[in-house]
Amino acid sequence: MPIPTPHAHHRPVARRLLRDEVYERLRAAIMHGTLEPGELLRDDELIAWLGVSRTPIREALSRLSEEGLVVTLPNNSTRVAEFEQSSIDEALVAAEALRKHALRSVVGQMSPEQLSQLEGPLERLREAVTIGDTTAITLAAIDYLSKFDAATGNEALADTTALLDAHITRGAARWPDGASRKELLRAFDDLHQSVLDGDVKGAVDAVGRVHNQSPR
């Protein structure tokens, strides 16, 4: 898919926190599949799309390279990293272990405000399952689970799971059928109820089911 052209709905990047916003826009485009695996990323096209200079783009690409989402070739060109199912499987295993650790740390300890932050992503997940939008399912699921990462107060854990989630999202289109999506939603509903009840074991078991239903 070609790099998007700068239409009205593609707003220029805001001047504040420029390098971070460029990174977030490029990362989202890779995760959502707008920038496809193997696609060549040309500086001039990215400059036209994002409306920024070359420097923040190169900084963002360097950061994405460290995360394994883009690769720099010997001729100094940059491409979106190819999709590898094995890396998705490995990311799912690691994310499951970290999420279980997070749940053991925070279930029964979350504030009313932290619990209320779970409602929006869960509702978006239900809507996405209803319409069968696999990318929206993945993004809502990750948004929901990330609340537990944040609640731990452990920045290293949150940063690591965010990196794993970026790779997991690239496998979103591989959800095989509607039955699996419905089972995923049941697992999330059980997870949510366990968290509200302060049931650590129930929450840990449910998040294991969540990851078993994720794209492999």
Solvent accessible surface area in square Angstrom, and as a share of the most:
residue,aa,sasa,rsa
1,M,112,0.50
2,P,113,0.71
3,I,17,0.09
4,P,22,0.14
5,T,76,0.44
6,P,82,0.51
7,H,105,0.47
8,A,107,0.83
9,H,139,0.62
10,H,50,0.22
11,R,134,0.49
12,P,97,0.61
13,V,4,0.02
14,A,36,0.28
15,R,164,0.60
16,R,169,0.62
17,L,122,0.61
18,L,38,0.19
19,R,145,0.53
20,D,49,0.25
21,E,22,0.10
22,V,0,0.00
23,Y,16,0.06
24,E,103,0.46
25,R,41,0.15
26,L,1,0.00
27,R,41,0.15
28,A,37,0.29
29,A,9,0.07
30,I,4,0.02
31,M,23,0.10
32,H,89,0.40
33,G,30,0.29
34,T,40,0.23
35,L,0,0.00
36,E,68,0.30
37,P,60,0.38
38,G,17,0.17
39,E,27,0.12
40,L,40,0.20
41,L,5,0.03
42,R,126,0.46
43,D,26,0.13
44,D,98,0.51
45,E,71,0.32
46,L,0,0.00
47,I,47,0.24
48,A,60,0.47
49,W,13,0.05
50,L,0,0.00
51,G,42,0.41
52,V,8,0.04
53,S,63,0.40
54,R,116,0.42
55,T,86,0.50
56,P,8,0.05
57,I,0,0.00
58,R,80,0.29
59,E,72,0.32
60,A,2,0.01
61,L,5,0.03
62,S,62,0.40
63,R,101,0.37
64,L,0,0.00
65,S,43,0.28
66,E,146,0.65
67,E,31,0.14
68,G,34,0.33
69,L,0,0.00
70,V,2,0.01
71,V,65,0.37
72,T,75,0.44
73,L,56,0.28
74,P,146,0.92
75,N,117,0.60
76,N,110,0.56
77,S,29,0.19
78,T,3,0.02
79,R,88,0.32
80,V,1,0.00
81,A,11,0.08
82,E,113,0.51
83,F,48,0.20
84,E,103,0.46
85,Q,45,0.20
86,S,66,0.42
87,S,37,0.24
88,I,2,0.01
89,D,47,0.24
90,E,120,0.54
91,A,5,0.04
92,L,1,0.01
93,V,92,0.53
94,A,40,0.31
95,A,0,0.00
96,E,31,0.14
97,A,63,0.49
98,L,48,0.24
99,R,4,0.01
100,K,47,0.20
101,H,97,0.43
102,A,0,0.00
103,L,1,0.00
104,R,140,0.51
105,S,55,0.35
106,V,7,0.04
107,V,7,0.04
108,G,55,0.53
109,Q,141,0.62
110,M,21,0.09
111,S,47,0.30
112,P,113,0.71
113,E,121,0.54
114,Q,58,0.26
115,L,44,0.22
116,S,66,0.43
117,Q,84,0.37
118,L,0,0.00
119,E,85,0.38
120,G,34,0.32
121,P,6,0.04
122,L,1,0.00
123,E,83,0.37
124,R,115,0.42
125,L,0,0.00
126,R,87,0.32
127,E,97,0.44
128,A,4,0.03
129,V,17,0.10
130,T,114,0.66
131,I,131,0.67
132,G,27,0.26
133,D,58,0.30
134,T,22,0.13
135,T,43,0.25
136,A,34,0.26
137,I,0,0.00
138,T,3,0.02
139,L,57,0.28
140,A,4,0.03
141,A,8,0.07
142,I,27,0.14
143,D,41,0.21
144,Y,0,0.00
145,L,8,0.04
146,S,38,0.25
147,K,51,0.22
148,F,2,0.01
149,D,4,0.02
150,A,71,0.55
151,A,25,0.19
152,T,37,0.21
153,G,63,0.61
154,N,65,0.33
155,E,138,0.62
156,A,71,0.55
157,L,11,0.05
158,A,30,0.23
159,D,99,0.51
160,T,61,0.35
161,T,1,0.00
162,A,46,0.35
163,L,62,0.31
164,L,28,0.14
165,D,6,0.03
166,A,0,0.00
167,H,34,0.15
168,I,11,0.06
169,T,2,0.01
170,R,34,0.12
171,G,0,0.00
172,A,3,0.02
173,A,88,0.69
174,R,122,0.44
175,W,12,0.04
176,P,102,0.64
177,D,65,0.34
178,G,34,0.33
179,A,71,0.55
180,S,23,0.15
181,R,44,0.16
182,K,119,0.50
183,E,50,0.22
184,L,1,0.01
185,L,32,0.16
186,R,126,0.46
187,A,0,0.00
188,F,0,0.00
189,D,51,0.26
190,D,63,0.33
191,L,0,0.00
192,H,16,0.07
193,Q,95,0.42
194,S,15,0.10
195,V,5,0.03
196,L,82,0.41
197,D,97,0.50
198,G,34,0.33
199,D,63,0.33
200,V,57,0.33
201,K,147,0.62
202,G,20,0.19
203,A,0,0.00
204,V,15,0.09
205,D,74,0.38
206,A,2,0.02
207,V,0,0.00
208,G,8,0.07
209,R,83,0.30
210,V,4,0.02
211,H,5,0.02
212,N,100,0.51
213,Q,49,0.22
214,S,16,0.10
215,P,2,0.01
216,R,114,0.42
